[in-house]
Amino acid sequence: CVAIPMFGMIESLNLGTSSGIVLYEIAKQRREYQSKYRRGSRKGKRAEPLPTVMRREIGGFASSETEGQT
């Protein structure tokens, strides 16, 4: 059972508003919980480095912009 406190001259909330409030609270609590157990540093070396020259496909063939230039 979930109780949503209401203040002022409100008698009830519709389903959309109620579910939005509940989902917001769930997301907030999950973020707080996960921040306790998050690792401090995620930076590190990649297992496979990124390529220095990006290749692009032209007509089904992969080519580099520098290929064939002298």
N, C-alpha and C positions, 0 to 999 in steps of 0.2 A: 504494500500500500504506500502511496506517495502523497504527501501533503504539501501543497503550494500555498504559502501564506499570502493573503490578499489584504491590502490596506486601502482605505478610502471607501468610496461608495460603489464597490464592485461586488456583485453577488456571485458571479461565476465567470469562468474563462472558457473559450471554445476549445475544441480539440486541437486545432492547429497551434494556437498560442501555448497551450499546456505542453504539447509535445516539443515545441521549440525550446521552452524553458528547461524541460527535463534533458533534452539532448545537449543543450549548452552546458548544463551542470555536469553531465557525464564527461563531456570533452574536457572541461576545466579540471575535474578531479583526475582524469587520466594523465593530463599534461603534468600536473603536480606530482603524481606518483612516479611517472617516467623520469622526471627531472632528478629525482633522488638517486636513481640507479644508472643514469647516463654516464658514459665514460667521459673523462675530462678532455682528452685530445683524440680526435679521430684522424688527424693528419699523419700520413705515413707514406712510404714509397709504394707505388703501384707494382703489382706482380708483373704486369706487362706495360711498358711505357707507351704513352700516346705517340702516334706517328708525327714526325716533324713536317712532312709534306702530305697535305690532304689530297686524296685521289677523288676524281669525279668520273662518273660514267657518262659516256657520250655514245649514243647508238648501241648500247649493250656492251661496249668495251670500256674497261677501266683504264683511264689514262691520267697522267700527271701533267700539270701545266708546263713543267720544265722538260718533259721528255721531247726529244727530237730537236731541241734548240742547241745551237753551238755558238 
